[in-house]
Amino acid sequence: MMTKDTIQPLQRFQHMYRNDRHLWRLVLMIVLWLLFMAITRFSKFYSMINFQTMAAQFPEFGIMSLGVMLCMITGGIDLSVVGTANLTSILMGFLLLRLTDAAGGLPAFAIPLVFLLAILIGGSLGLFNGLLVSKFHIPPILATMGSGELFTGICLAMTNGNAVSKFSRTYAKTINNRLFDLIPVQLIIFIVMAALIWFLISKTVFGTKIYMLGTNENVAKFSGLNIDSLYLKTYMLSGICAALGGMIMLANYNSARADYGTVYTLQCVLIVVLGGVNPSGGRGRISGVVLAIILLRLLETGLNRFPRISSYYISLIWGGVLILVMVMNYFTEHKKVVFQEPTHPTLQKETTE
Amino acid sequence: MSESLLETVGIYKSFVGVQALKNVSFSMQPGEIHCLAGENGSGKSTLIKVISGVYTPDAGHIEFQGKQYKKISPIDAINNGIQVIYQDFSVFPNLTVMENLAFNNELAEGRRLVNWKRMKSIAEEALSKINVSIDLDAYVGTLSVAEKQMIAISRALMQDARLIIMDEPTTALTKKEVTNLFEIITQLKAQGIATLFVSHKLNEVFEISERFTILRSGEVVASGATSDLDDRKFSFYMTGREFEKRNFKAENVSKNPIFRAEKAGLSNHFSDISFSLRQGEIIGITGLLDSGRTELALSMFGVRPIDKGTFFVDEKPVSIRSPRDAINYDIGYVPEDRLSEGLFLSQSIADNIVISKIDQLTKKAGVLDKEQRSKEVARWVENLAIATPDANNASQTLSGGNQQRIVLAKWLACNPRILVMNGPTVGVDIGSKHDIHGILHDLAKNGIGIIIFSDDLPEVIENCSRILVMKNGTIVTELSPENTDEKMILSYML
């Protein structure tokens, strides 16, 4: 009994490690970074307020990344997430401005209403992308790049590039609240979305189908899957994620503007790849993406605790981490090949002789 | 006896735990046409790679014209006149014919500037060696498989080849193209160039080669003159198993057709196609690659919907515009190209089996019922004897025969009443082929109507109760397998 109990978890751990090298590597990097911060900047980094701030910051691009992940699983990509987010937040900013009363308050239905509308708008914008991809067979990278520009263009035309602000502070205050004075509302929105998407892709038929679609569209067609509808649903979901990201941005900046969050487009793609999603489709898990989101936030916030390191270095370090992880992945993939296909031992022998 | 062109003596080669070649000795004379046969995994590819210097043998040696080599590099092999033409031909699809042909020369001579005139003359000379004419300015990607192969061959000849090794050269060729290829090989023989032909097709071995060597599990099990070989011996050497011929006889045939085509047509591909299929029957539709048979198969499954005529299911006219429509009418389709149409290679065996039925394996609101799913998977893995320790493994880990069983399982899981099989055993080893045919016979007995589209004539004769021959997009005759042989079918096809 004793031995059984001790051996089994170990084996299970080994099994888990072997199946999810990618995840464990991200966990390892997070742990190492946390240790490094503990040694160098313990008091400045390890405070409740710091963690709460991080938890309020990452959901805005985190939720967008979840949408990009879904598209990438089908073998596509969504580069219009920031455009979608900004278009949604600007429209909702206008609406909030209308709803703000003389005393600077908001009617009780305002916040549920703007979220509902945001989901509708995000869904429609995503549907537009989905149509381009499924009905007109435009490669997703081009379709969403184009629609992203289009959405941003609409934002600029509507605002002349100015910020939409001066709406009631009640909105920002509500979203910036903390549940039980502890958990930021942004984080709750993120967790809800992440749980929903996890359920969709790992427990439902839809999930299995999009993995298959991403593996080989032609085989999916020959297997009788409704490809058009799968693309439409996927890009709609991505649009909804992006719109919710936009609503969090609206709260975090207490304003909306056409050029907010422009760095997020690339960041989302990087997170998704870093999280282990195969850019050519068919593979990837939400746990990896969530870990990648957290790692990015920890790195950036941690670096901010070193006043001598300019924030300009952040993309340098972020790029470095990404390349490092990809190179590490290359070596683990490669090692697998060595075990299966025996060409390499001979090559090595030849070079050493 | 003249000096051998090539000889391998007692070659051993093992890869991490697997003995790929055991004491393989074989030889070739100048100008000889030799066939190297064996099932998947028998060591054919490893042997080729040893001869061409890609792998170093663990023991044994290789002789080129009497000169002994313990270890050779690919360059040594090329310098000794060995050229390998792999299945993908190693051509550049985005370059023109001329560029592909002249490329090696230009590189070898270290030229940095392009002289189109010189390249043109090199390319023309290369093609003239095998008497073929191909538009030099065409992009190779737009050419047919046969033309790409011609380019690969003429490129190989430019390097003073004395031995050309062709890896499964006929896999994607039409009958006519195969005949052409064989003519070229005969021409090469006249010029003293030997050909080593890797194949697992029996009729090719008989048709072209003078001598053969058969490998099984890394060992030479038989070698000699092709004239001593027959059908039975060949299967036995390849598999180590004896097979009895089981000709299919239709039993319990339903009175009314389950599927019927009436004057069906698809512009530029086929026209005026009428036939009917009853439950319990297996009908074979054969024809050359360009006879329209593939398109007809695709039309039945809704991938290329017909634009003239009508299909009937249970004598009711139906419109089949997409695979989803076909599935709704209980039509299953095993595609011609398993890799690009049949299987999600990197996904699990289990997912591949259930994907077309997955909407029925739910609890509610699209939530997957894990228990039902694993029952379904277990059922098909057992019924079709898919050889895997774990159905969660990727389907690409299996052999061709087992992969074909997965595709079959995917459709059987949907309970089809009509099964369209476009090349049911392409790229499948002899043993699995035999088993798959057995499965088809059983399915027909249980009341499924099966249509086999194939140009594998022995397969059609053995497994069908009626044979329809297509030529230039129409059905030219219907034959009964009892009083038909391959020659007769061929005479209608050509």
Interface residues (C-beta under 8 A of the other chain):
Chain A: K203 T204 V205 F206 G207 T208 K209 Y211 M212 T215 N216 N218 V219 A220 K221 F222 S223 G224 L225 N226 G282 R283 F339 E341 P342 T343 P345 T346 K349 E350
Chain B: F15 V16 V18 Y55 T56 F301 V303 P323 R324 A326 I327 Y333 P335 S340 E341 G342 L343 F344 L345 S346 Q347 D351 I355 S356 I358 D359 L361 T362 G366 V367 L368 K410
